[in-house]
């Protein structure tokens, strides 16, 4: 669906960043390759897999109930300069398979020094590729889907969700973080992708990454190739209760000074004299 730009006095400007269904398919296939036209990913063997200290792979050591005792901190950099930390609460009770999988990879160090290889300002940022190119899977194979239409797990700004291939049960290590609550494509993710957590602190960090200028992906044409290197320097597993933050996690309004506001127009309904619509 294209966004229609309407100009009225003094100024009404539609925001850019419409994500079409073909771009949504890019999320679906990115777990294996950054494009369906690209060759299959190289083996993940080049990435050293360390043994985690918490042993999330063993449910007799960390049960599903105990997963709720952990949360995630991501220390992020842009072009080598620190931009701060994003903190994520994990929905262990609702999506224990995905939470365990993510904690395991984080504990083993897979998410350290990993780029956000795909950025769409009005949609999401995607990372977790073992070889930092958008191709490849984690060493522990695929996991079963945990889709949901529950309002509490709806995809919205700051939500942590899992990329996958065409098979619903094909998620592995790649994940994405939603950067806009109102893009129609975000709503289309519900009950099709497994959301398993949400950012509770770090809006400024997420915004700096989401605002990186991007060029077109040569395979898909999607404007998602970042021109700066956005990286998770350290993805840290923290045991304990998630801290309480004062920050409201939502996309900030743009500071445009005295200029008129920028408004995205999704639908314009027009009725004509003599027709049945009023």
N, C-alpha and C positions, 0 to 999 in steps of 0.2 A: 504494500500500500504506500503510495507516495504522499508526502505531506504537501498540502496546498498552501502557497504563500499568498496572503491577502494584504494589501497595503491600504491603510486608511489614515486620515489625518490625526495627529501629526506623523506618526510612523507606527506600523505594525509589521514586525519582521518574523517570519517563521524560522524556527531553529533547524539546523541541519542535522543529519545523522540518521535518516530513515533506514531501518534494517529490513530488507525484503526477505521473503521466504528462502530465496537462494542463499542469502547470507546466513540465515538461521541454519541451513543445511551445513554450512561451514563449521559451525559449532559441533554439529553431529558427527562430522567426519574428521575433525581435527585431532581426535585421540590417536588415530593411525597416521594420518598425513595432514599437512596444512591445506591440501586440496585433493579432491577425488581424482584429479588428473595426474597427480604426482606419484612416482613409484613408491612401492612399499618401504616403510621405514627400515633403517639399518638396525641390526640387533642391539639390544640394550646392554650387551655384555661389556661395552666400553665404559659404562658407568659403574664405579665401584660401589657395591652395596655393603654398608657397614651393619653390624649387629646393633639393634637398639637396646638401650638400657632398661626400658620399661617392659619389653617383651609383649607388645600388643598383639603379636601373632598368636599368642597362647591365651585362650579364654579361661583356662584354669588359673592363670596368674593374674590377669586383668579381666574380670567378668564384664558382661554388657552393662550391668548396673554400675560398676566402678568407672566406666568410661566417662560418666558425667562429672568425675572429679578432675577432669583435665580441660585445659583451654590452650589456645595457640597465640603466640606473638610472632609477628613478622617484622624484622628490621629491614627497611627498604633503602635502596640507593637509586639515584639517577645519574648516569655517567660517572659513577664512582663516588659521588657525594651523598652523604646520609640525608634522607628527607624525613626520617622518623619511623615510628612503629605502628602497625595496625594490629589490634587485638580482636580475636574472634571467639565468641561463645559457640560451642558445638552442641547440636541437638541429638544427643546420644540416645535418648529414649525413643525418638521418632525415626532415626536413621542410624541404627547401631552398626550396620555393615559399613556404611560410608565413613562414619566417624572413626571406627577402628582402622579402616584402610588408610585414612588420611593421617591419623596419629602415628601409625606404623611407619609410613614413609617419612614423616617429619622427624620421628625419633631416630630413624636410620640415616638422616642427613640428606635424603634425596632432594628436598626442597631448598637446601642451602645453595647459594650462588646460582639460582635459577632465574632466568629472565621471564618477564611478561612479554611473550613473543607476539601477541595479538591484542591490539587495543582498538576499541570502538567507543568513542567518547559517550555516545548516548545509549550504550548497550552494556558492555562489560569489558573487563581485562582478563586475559587468559594466560595461565602459566602452568608450571609443573611438568614441562616436557623434559625427559631425561637428557636429551642432547641439545636442549635450548633452541631447537629450530621449529618446534611445533609438531615434529614427528616423533614416533616412538611411544612405547608403553613402559610402565613400571615393571620391575622384575617379578612381581607377584601375581601377574595375570589379571583377569577381569573379575568384576564383582557384580552381584545381582542388583538389579534396579530397586530403588526404594522411592518410587514416584508418589506424589501426594497432591490432592486438591484442597488440603486443609489450609485455612486462612493463615494459620500460624507459620506455615512453611511456604507461603507464597513468595515467588521471586520478586524482589524489590531492592532498592538501594542498599548495598552492603551485604547482601546475601551471598553466602559461599555455596557453590553448586559444582557438580561434576560434569566434565565433558565426556562424550562417549562416541562410539561409532554408530552405524545404522542399527545394530542389534541393541535393544534396550539394556541387555546385560553385558555391555562391553566397556563400561567405565574402568579406568585403570589408575593412572596417576595424575592426569591433567585435570585442572580445576579452573573455575572462573569466578570473578567477583562482580556482581551487578553494579553498574554505575549510573543508572537512571531508573526511577520507579515507573515512569509513565509511557515509555516507548511501548507500542503495541506488541513488539516482538518479545519483550520481557514477560508479558502476560501469557504468551504462547508457550513459555517454558514450563509452566505449571502442569504437573501430571505427565511430563515428557522428559524431564531432567530431575535428578535427585538433589534437592537442596538439603544441606545438612548443618548449616550454621549461619551466623550473622556477625558482622563487625559491630563491636560495642565501643570502639575508640579508634581514631585515626582517620577521620574524614579528610583532614588536610593532606595526609599522605596519599590516600586514594585519589583525591582530586588532582594532585600534581602528576600522578601517573596517567590518569585518564585524559589529562589535558595535553599530553605529549603529541606533537604533530605527527601525523602518519602519512605514508605514501601508499600507493596501490599495491596490493599483493599481485605479483606477476601472473599467478595461476588463476586466481578468482576475480581479480579486478577490484576486490573489496579494499577500501582505504584503511587498512589495519596494520601496516608494517611500520612500527615506531621508528622515528628518526633519531631518538635517543635511547640509550640502554637503561631500561627500568629493570631492576633486579631485586629479588629477595636475597639479601646477604645472609641472613640467618632466620630460619623458621624454627621457633623454639616451642617445645612442649612444656607447659607449666602445670604442675600438679597443685590442686587447691581450688578454692571458690573463685569464680570470675570476679575481678574487682568491679566495684560500682563506679561508673564514670558519669560526670555531669553532662557530657557532650550529647547533643541530639544528632543521631545518625540519619542524615538525609542530605540530598544534594543541595549545596548552598545556592541561594539566589545570586545571580551575577551582579557585581557592583558596576553599574554603568553611569554613575553620577547623576546629572540632571537630564540625561537622555530618556526618551520614552522607553518603557519596558519592552523586552523581546518576548513575544508570545508565540507558542507553537499552535498552529491551527490543525486539528485532526479531521474535523468534518464541518462542512458548511451546507446547511439545508436551505434550499431556495424553493419558494412556492410561486406559482404563476396564476394570474387571474384567470378564472374559468376552469381551473383544474380541481380535483377532489381534495388536494392538500390545502391546509389553511396555515 
